[in-house]
Amino acid sequence: MDINLFKQRDENTWEIPATGEMRVPAIIYADRALIEAMDDKVYQQVTNVATLPGIVDYAYAMPDAHWGYGFPIGGVAAFDPDEGGVVSAGGVGFDISCGVRCLHTGLGADDIGLSREALADELFRRVPAGVGSTGRIHLNPAEMDDMLGGGAQWAVKQGYGLPEDLERTEERGCMQGADPVQVSEKARHRQRNEMGTLGSGNHYLEVQCVEQVYDERIAKAFNLHQGDAVVSIHCGSRGLGHQIGTEFLRLMATSASQHGIVLPDRELACAPIKSEIGQSYLGAMRSAINCALANRQIITHLTRQVFNAVFPGTELHLLYDVSHNTCKLESHSTQGETRKLYVHRKGATRAFGPGHAELPAALRDAGQPVLIGGSMGTCSYILAGTSESERRAFSSACHGAGRAMSRRQAKRQWRGRQIVDELKRQGITIRSPSLRGVAEEAPLAYKDVSAVVDAADHAGLARKVARLRPLVCVKG
């Protein structure tokens, strides 16, 4: 991307002044190398977002930003419902509430040792992964309604996990305002056999080693120590979320003109928050958030069973669970006042700073854990939200490395077996139902996650706490 298109504020902040139909300026957070490597469509999409009704302050893109559907992946924007603000299905994404949760194992990385292959085999056997993967849980219509309304709280009541997990889960495990009535029969049908499954693409279940600690004080609050073994689970709302996104994008696109909305791109389909379609979408989207929270809770339960089978007596405790791909009503300080805004985060992570009332008491002084996933064979990171992030991007940070090339390009360049063998030589055990899927998710098909995290840290979006190295990866 041509840096001459931007007004550089500082080393990691690049502004696009409001011109033409833009209602607000746009900002991309990245260092020079990252922004030069971004595809031109990021510029086009973030400026398109800045034209939407009711947008507040700026349209933002995170350091991992890349081209997406409507919004760039890594896009953040907030809308005021009292100023004609809109909700956009493209601003949330298809994999609604895709997110990451991290679990302490109580083991050291050395304890995994000779049991690594057995652990990988058992995790792969117990946690279904891949396109169309189904699990052992089959929901009838009443159970589906209860799950969509209850999220992880429903899952815990069914015996999947522990009540204390909910305190360490965003929204305490249940997104309020869900309206299962707005979820179509087709979306329900796609999900009825998919609970407790990873799905495909960049989703994974990883056993990781805490390789380096950057901030001892916050790491202590997060109970992280160098050499610890942890587990990260990355997945979302599966077929249900994708179906909701597909259906409402179509509805929003066809109804936009009725609300006087001129779309610079059909993929930016949206509806006024206070409209019937806007409210219907919010009810369905919140149900999908609950689906994702329940899904990760069930996978946590399955993971605990596996660890107890391979390492008897092991107890896995949740550090935190945080979503990407959401739109949430939050209070934010803007233009000298506190306002209730609908914050879209597409491929971006909520990053509340120290003292925020939404955080559990044990984490409040440190700030919210921000879980940044790597790309199969590369490191992941744990960061902490900052107070500065509130001012910089409505308390938001990056969510991962971000793709550097398409899946089709990756398949042309690599073979899955080649990648599995190479990672094995590096001490990383891979299990996947699809070697083609492994090729699509090749580590070098993504940006350098360390560069992305450093840019987020330097920009003040979140503070680096620890780096995690993969040991075992079950890949969708």
Beta strands, then each sheet from edge to edge (+ up, - down):
strand 1: 7-10
strand 2: 13-16
strand 3: 26-29
strand 4: 59-66
strand 5: 73-79
strand 6: 86-88
strand 7: 99-108
strand 8: 204-213
strand 9: 228-235
strand 10: 270-272
strand 11: 317-323
strand 12: 326-334
strand 13: 337-346
strand 14: 349-350
strand 15: 369-372
strand 16: 380-385
strand 17: 396-397
strand 18: 429-431
strand 19: 462-475
sheet 1: 1+ 2- 3+ 4+ 5- 13+ 12-
sheet 2: 6+ 10-
sheet 3: 11+ 7- 9+ 8- 19+ 16- 15+
sheet 4: 11+ 7- 9+ 8- 19+ 18+
sheet 5: 14+ 17-
end
